[in-house]
């Protein structure tokens, strides 16, 4: 047996979800992760490279760039794969760059440059529920707090269409339900917890109040809550009365909402939640907090706001001006798709996939592992796992950036590097076109 | 690289030059007495040659500022950097960096092109309230703050809430009044000399305690809630207090949200990114700017949202031109006016002194070659020429030429204070209550972050 060299990396930052837990202690043996302490299943799937819900099944890594020709995969050089990607983007009339929530800030900035040069639309993977959230802030103002302040101060938590145990498992122990903070020293015992969902989730066993509602009932519940808080003595359902009482008794409250809000009338729901939070905030601090899942979703919105002044999906297709979209992409309009840090074919319907195939929409994917999107792609570019095999900067779900150094050596290039090369190739074409 | 700026009228309050025709020589990015031969000559005839400006208080990189872009109130970092350069600035100081948000602030500062940057570490006194109550422990508090100052790559300390209060009834017994806190802070400075800034509040201005000369009072404007406080502040300025104006607009800026935009950073009150503008308070702030002109009162605005960089020429015009003042403020009573040299003193010399950057804000030999050239101002109207900078040199490198940025990629760095303090028990206690481990709270070297130490 070869010599095992042990190395220990303490306080590594986990790219498993947007919690970015920074207490991961990793032991390396022979350049491989032998042990990772404090890590959840999601983080372990990234660091150890197994399937998220099947810890004993390793994920298939993509080994080399491939291009599909006449239905068959062909291994090609990196340069050839990049050239083909640039060619497709240039020829497309409605190219879309999709995803980016599961990659580092450097790659996001490079993708923004690619979108600009390819006159493409850049679509964050979770735009469906983040865009309405930012629009609600524009209307109702902002009261924001970091997770640390929430842990220290919040005595009332509501999870609306969110299940942290699945979307960001350690959130509940580090920042919310069980966490012990400066003024919440007894953790769970000192907090009141409510949850609203259309499915019964694990939170039902933890919450003082779990409101299982039918799809479509969200808005009426919100209206009842607002009415109860605004005027005393309004006749509302028992559930609304109990939840309103809990909210009104809070000294510091947080409404966490998750992807569940996107299954109904998202814009109206977020508007209602923001209105409710603003009303509660007149009396006591209340935060409306999106429970981001992907490890750097917040970094992408931060970049869009900082560089373009809007968190909505920028579309560089129009001459001279950027159009910002709050509505998620209509897949029937796409004629070329570059996917980075996401797997949209996981949730696309069979009809949508069929339509993309029928229209022969070329899909290009930058991914460390084989997934449904790479299975449908015309060009596949294997990349290193951001934050594990290559360093990355990522923003925690409350907007604080953390630097994730590389834990393991990797043979594949960083997605940031490939996107920069792609931008250079597109820039060269743009310059030639300008000269002609 | 040797550079000569010849034939210009040099204005440098630190050297006592008020428009004398002189040549300025730069070698290796620094001002030197004389050079017999140079590589490049800039003909500055018909131009005013001044030290480059330093922005003493520019909340552009603080946590939460990005939210303001939702209303189009804040330009992108690239636009901000260029706008500062075109006004003649080469340094920008962010006043709100906390232990939690240090990494955030440094990422934002790094995104600002052209200008050098620095930040103040905003101390939460609630983290050390029990230590402050014990006079025996003040030395340890000073040592802990000195350590955190270097660990977060900040330039000075900033106390935003000069008191200790808690929302929770249970903690009421730990309250510390402004007077008590000042006693402790000033005693602490006797143990450990640390550059300290206090955000001005009405309660702080009303105190009887004398403020040590090396303590700076930040953003006076918003604290001037009555005329008695204005008088009192003037007395303090006359006694040697260092402060900055914190000017406010005469009316709220149209198009900004009417709803609050607040971020809870763990202080007693949430940090208000969009404070309301009271016209009478704003008038007092402007009056103080004139009345305190002779004292150590540096130029600053309270917030870049109501008074963005694009309005700086207008703000300069309030200082230098009675007509502009009358137009924007009506018949407000404001005594005196700023001369070109007064303005240079308030935007160059005093900010450099406050930031402890001894080689900035003047053009004496040894100073860094940060030189701003403007069209030569008319004796009675300097405001016209200071609206845009004709040429700007940063460390001897030409950044702005003929009113245009020609070198946006010029080298830049974030300045921080080197204290060589070691972590003590209090540092461990402060870090223990954080949601990140201490090693991840520290600001680490990254390829795009460039540092420069200040002793």
Interface residues (C-beta under 8 A of the other chain):
Chain A: X10 X11 X13 X22 X23 X134 X137 X138 X139 X140 X141 X142 X143 X144 X145 X146 X147 X148 X149 X151 X152 X153 X174 X175 X182 X183 X251 X252 X278 X281 X285 X287 X302 X305 X306 X307 X308 X309 X310 X311 X393 X399 X400 X401 X402 X403
Chain B: X63 X64 X66 X67 X69 X70 X71 X72 X74 X75 X76 X77 X78 X100 X101 X103 X104 X107 X108 X111 X167 X168 X171 X257 X259 X260 X261 X262 X263 X264 X265 X266 X270 X273 X433 X434 X435 X436 X437 X439 X440 X444 X446
